[in-house]
Amino acid sequence: MDPRILFQDQRFVVLDKPAGLPVHGGPAGGRSVEDWFPLLSRRKDGPWLAHRLDADTAGCLVIALRRAALLAAQALFASGDVRKTYWAVVSGQVSSDRGMIAAPLRRVTSPRGWHMIVDERSGQSATTDWQVRGRTRDRTWLELTPRTGRTHQIRVHCAALGAPILGDERYGSAGGGLHLLARAIHVPLDPAVDVSAEPPPHMLAALRQCGFRG
């Protein structure tokens, strides 16, 4: 569960966040990415999360070591200028080779907890570009590039395609861990932060069935 450092300079650290490790400590306790902050910097202020990933999502997570770097990165995330690339293995065959899904999302709360739904009337705009990287008879390997950064956006959009992500307990079916990787991130600063992460162990078998050769 220890995150690995993929990139580091005086401004940022990019961690390879393990699946299952939350970025924040919850009310029930347990380890989180923030537990590693004292090891990343001895400054009295910071570090800070420049963005967030779901606890069950693995891959590239940007940590700012300076406040100026944090503000610059947050502005680029807010404007949509940060390029984020995800890999997912989904259930079923996605018939087209590429496409775009624009499906507004809204958070709803039920006695079992909260989740996101597609709501064309009152949801917040959410757009994801996708392309197929490989297929089997009953699974598809997708590369997804979100244009917006809504909570659970990729998970809900895959489910809306009729192809929920493998292991997605909330929007698909449980078992085997969430097959979603924050594969790469590009932060267009000077110098740019351009980092990629390798698939976590629990995704490798499904990816290789779909044609991954790593």
N, C-alpha and C positions, 0 to 999 in steps of 0.2 A: 504493500500500500504506500510505500515511499515514492513521492514524485521525483522524476529525474529531470535534471536541468538540460534543456535543449539549446538554450541561447542565453548569454549574459553579457551586458556591458554596463556602463555607469548609469544608464537610464532604466533599463528593463531586465527582468528575468522572464524567460518563457519556460514554463514547466510542462512536462508530459504528465498530466493528471491521470492517475489510475481510475478506472471505472469503480464506482462504489464509494469514492472519497468525496464528501461534500466540501464546498469551498468555505463555508461558514460552519462554526460549531453550533449545533442545535440545542434546544432546551434540555434534551435528554443527555447531553454530553457526547463523548466520542471524539475521535480525531477528525481534523479538517485540514485543508490547505493552510489556513491561517496559523496552525501550530508550527509551520516551518518558517514563518516570517522572521523570527529572531536569528535564524541561520543565514538568511539572505542578506540582511543588512543590520549594522549596528547603530544606524542613525536613530535619533530620538523620535523623528517623525517618519512614518511609513514602516514597511512597504504598504502598498495598497493594491487591491484587485482593480485592474483596468477594465475588466468585464467579468462575466460569469459563465459557468457551465453547469448543467444539471449534474447532480451527484453521480448518476449512472452513466454519464457521457465521459469517454476517455479522450485524451489528446491535448492540444495546444491551449495553454492558459497563460495570458500575459499579466505579469506583475510589474507595477511601476515602483522604482526605487527612489525617485525624486518627485516632488509635487509638481514641478513644471512639466515633467514627462507625463505624469498622470493626467493633467489638464489637457495637454496636447493630444494624448491618445483618446481620452473621453470625447473630445470634440470630433475626432475622426470617426469614432464609433457612432456618435449621434448623427453625423451627417451621412453615414452610409459609405464612407470612403475606405474603410477597412475591408479587405477582401478575405472572407472566411470560406473555407472549403471543408465539406464534411463527406465522409464515406458512411454508407449504411447498407446493411443486408436486410432486404425486406421479404415478406412472405408473398408468394405468387409471382406471376409473370406480368411485368409492365410491358404492354404491347408496343408502344412507341420507343424510339431510341433516345429522344430528348424532348423536353417541354418546359413549360412554366406553369406554376400554379399560383393563382392570386385568390386567396381565401381569407377574408378578415377573421380575426380571432377574438374571442371574449372569454374571460375567466368566469366560471360558475362554481358555486359552493353547494355541496349536498351533505347529508348526514355522514357520508363516507369520506368526505374531504373535498378538495377543490380539483378542478381540471379545466382544460381549455377546450372550447368548442368553436366550430366554424359558425359565424353569425354574420350573414350578408348585410343585415340592417344596422346593427349597433356594434359590431366588432371593430377592432383596430386593424387598419390595412396591414396585410402580410403577404409577401411575395417571395417565392423560392424558384430558382432555376435548377433543373436537374437533367442529368444524362445517364444513360446506362453504360456501365463499364464491363458487365458480364452477366451471364444468366445460367441457370439450370432449369429443369422442368418445373420446379416449384419455388424458386427463389431468384431474386434479382439483386445485383450489386449496383448501387446508385452512387453517383457523385453529385452532391447538392451544394448550391451556392445561394445562401439567403441574401436577399436584397434588404430585408428588414430584420430586426432582432427581437421578435416577440418571444415571450416565454413558451417553451415547448413547440416552437414553430415547426421545426423539421419533423418532429414526431407526429404532430397533428396533420401536417400536410401530406406525409406519407400515408397515414391512415385514410385521408380524404381521397387519395389516389386509388384506394382499395388495396393498398400494399403496406400494411403496418410493419414497423421495424421488428425484427426478431427479438424476442425477449422483452418487449415493451409491455409491462404489466398494466399500465394505465390505458393505453390506446390500442393494444393488440392482445397478445397472449403471453403468459409468463413462461420463464424457463430459459436457462442458458446465459442470462445476462443481456443487457441492452446492447445490440449490435450497431452502435453509433460511435463514430470517431471524429473528433475535431481534427481533421487530417492536416490542414495547413492554415496559416494566417499570414497576411501581409499588411503591415502598418506603414503607410506611405509617408514616413518622416525622413529627415536627412541626418544620418543615414537611415535607410529603411530597415524595418524588422521583418524578415522573411524566413519563416520557420515551418518545418513539417515534422509530423510524428508518425512513427510506425504503428501498424495495427496492434492492439493488445492481444494477449494469448487467446482469450475466449472468442475472438472474431476470426482467427486464422483459418480454422477448418471450413467455415462457411464461405469465407472469401476465396479460398483455394478451389472449392467446388465450383465457384463462379468464374474462375480463370486467373485469380491473383497468383503471381509467380514469385512474390517476395519471400 
